[in-house]
Amino acid sequence: MTLRTARRSSLVDQVIDQLRDEIAGGGWPVGAKIPPEPVLSETLGVGRNTVREAVRALTHAGLLESRQGDGTYVRATSELSGAVRRRLETAELVEILEVRRGLEVEAARLAAARRTEADVAAIAVALARRDAAWAAGDHSTFVEADLTFHTAVVEATHNRVLTDLYHDFSAALRASIGAAGTLLEHEDVPHGPIAAAIEAGDAEAATRATHACLDQILASTGRPEPAREPYL
């Protein structure tokens, strides 16, 4: 634990900042239980009321979740992540898939223009693991591997805002990937063309391949798609 003794006059604000940093930095990952109030109070050198107020503020912000009789758990890594998670909890699958398509199509276009050799290698490794998981019929591993592939594409954009937003969207994406796998039954949507287009630096081909991938997944939901002009 990297928490420090609080020294500023605005103790609650400082404790909030330190708890937020601990969460954002991965010291307390999503799903982890944070130390109990007495431990935080002693570590930070502040009163338990101060800790309680800071935890309450982060709970309202969506970063923490208090469970009666159990403790407090990390729910999200940022206020944005918390807000996104809360909104997506009531979203329909097709709505999540439509937003996912928008993010991933743009990510593929940018990745094709900005990817490095290291990015290409990471995408290739993720693709191999994804395809292996599908071939093995390991559904839970496939969901994680598929998300890892798309995350590698997003990270190849070197756009920090897009990358952060995509990471915040990850929990809902896990659900959408899993549900899409069920909807598609035993039919996979090949991702090789996406990786190949990005490696070739062909932004238009990467856009087409990603759009085709998500279009096929969306078609499985039964919602009709509006007509659009073909890519040139």
N, C-alpha and C positions, 0 to 999 in steps of 0.2 A: 504494500500500500504506500502511496506517495503523498498522502495528505500531510499538511504542515499546520503548525500552531497558528491560529488566527491572530493578527496583530492590528488590523485596521479598526477604525471606530465603527464602521458599518458591518458589524459581525455577521448579521444574517445574510447580507449581500455577498460577503466574502465566502461564507460557508456554501451558499448557493453556487458561487463560481467554482469553488473547489470540487464540490460534488459533481457539477456539470462536467468539469474537466476530467474527473475520474471516469465518468461514463463515456464521454466522447473519445478519450484516449484508450479505451478498451480495458482499463483496469477492472471495471465491472461490466462485463458484456451483457447484452440483452438476454433476459431470462435469469440472470444471476440475482441472488439475494444479497442485499447490501448489509454491512455490519449493523448490529442493533444500536439503538439510540445511546445507551451508556458508553459503548465502545467509541462511537463517533464523537461523543462529547469529550471523552478523555483524550482521544487522538488530536482533536482540533483545539483543545484547551478552551472550550466555550461551554456555556450552560446547556442543559438538556432542552430548555425552552427554545433556545436559539436553533439548535439542531432540528427540533420538531417543526419550527416555523419554516426552515429552509427545505426540509423534506416535504412539507405540505405544499410549498410553492412549486417544487419540481413535480409533485404529483398532479397539481392543477395544470401544469404545463404539458403533461403527458409523458414525461420521462420516467416517472416512477409510478408504481402501483402498490397500494397498501392492501394487504390481504388479512382480514380479521383473524386474529389468533395465530398467524403464521409469520408475518414480517412484511418487509417492503422489498419489492423486486424491480429490477430495471425493465422498463417497458419499451423504451426507444432511446436512440442516441442523441437526439436533438429535439428542439421544439418543433421544427419542421417535420421530422420523422414522426413525432407523436401525433401531430395534426393529420399527416397523411395516413397514418395507421388508423386513427379514429374514423376518418372519412371512408376509408376503404372497407372498414368492417361492415358497412351498410350498403356497399356498392354491389351491383350485379356483376356476374362473371363477364358478361359481354362488355360492360363498361370498362372493367379493368383491362381486358384484352385490347380494346380500342386505344386506350391510353398507352398500353405497352407497345402497341404497334407504332404509335407516333414517336415514342422515345427510341425504340430500337432501329427504326428506319433512318432517322436522323443520325443516330450513333454510327450506323454502318457507313453512311455517306461520309461523315467526318473521319472515321477510322481509316477509310481507304486513302484519304488524302494525307493523313498525319501519322500513320502507323510507323513504328520503328521495327528493327529486326527482332528485338526482344518481344514486342507486342505480337508479331506474327508467330513467334515460337510459342508464346503463351496461348494464343488462340488455337494453334494446332494441337497442343497438348490437351486443352479443354475439349476440343472436338473429338479427339481419340477416346477420351474417357467417357464422353457422352455416348458415342456410338457403341462402345463396349458395354456400357450399362444397359443400353436398349437391347443389344443382342443377347445379353444375359437374362433379360426379363426382370431385372432388379429395379422395381419402380421407384422406391425411395431414393436410391443412389442416382437413378436417371434424372429425377427432378433436380437434385443438387448439382449434378454435372451439367445439365442443360442451362441452369441459371449461371453456373460458373463460366460457361461458354459465352453467354450474352454479356456477362459482366466484363469478361476479358475484351470483348468488342467495345463496350462503352469506355473502358479504361484506355483503350487505344486512341480515343478521341483527344485525350489530354485536355479535356474541358472539365475543370473541377466542379463547376456547378452541375453539369449534366451527370457527372459521376456520383456526386453526393445525392442528387435527386434520385438516381437509379438505385443507389444503396438504400435510401429511405423507402423505396417502393418494393424492396426485395421480399418482404414478408408476403405481400399480396401476390407477387409474381410466383412465389412458391406454390401458392394455392391455385393460381391460374394455370401454371404448367402442369400441376398434378391433375386438375380437372380436365384440361385439354387432352392429356394422355388418356383419360377415361373416355372422353367423347370420341377421340380418334380410334379407340379400341386398339387394334394391333397395327395401325398404319403410322409409320414414322414420317416426319417432315424433314427431308434431308437438309442439313446445315452446311454441307461441304461447299456448295456454291457461294455461300456468304463468305466463308473463310478464304476461298480461292480469289474472289473478287477483291477482298481487302488486301490480300498479299500482292495481287497484281496492281494495286493502286487504282482500280477502276471504280470510281465513285458511283457511276450510273448503274453498273452491274451489281454492285453491292446493295444499292437502293432497291433494284428490281428483285434481287434474290430474297432480301429481308421482307419486302412487301409481300412477295409470293408466299413466303413461309407463314407470316401472320395472317394473310388472307385465308389460307387453307385452314388454319386453326379457328379463325372467326367463322368460317363457313360451317364448321362442325356444330356451332351453336344454333344454327337454323335462322339467324337473323339475316335478312336480305341486305346486300351491300349496294350503296348507290353507285351508279355508273360513273366512271372517271376516264379521263383521257389517258391513253397508253403512254408509257415512258418512251422517249425517242432514243 
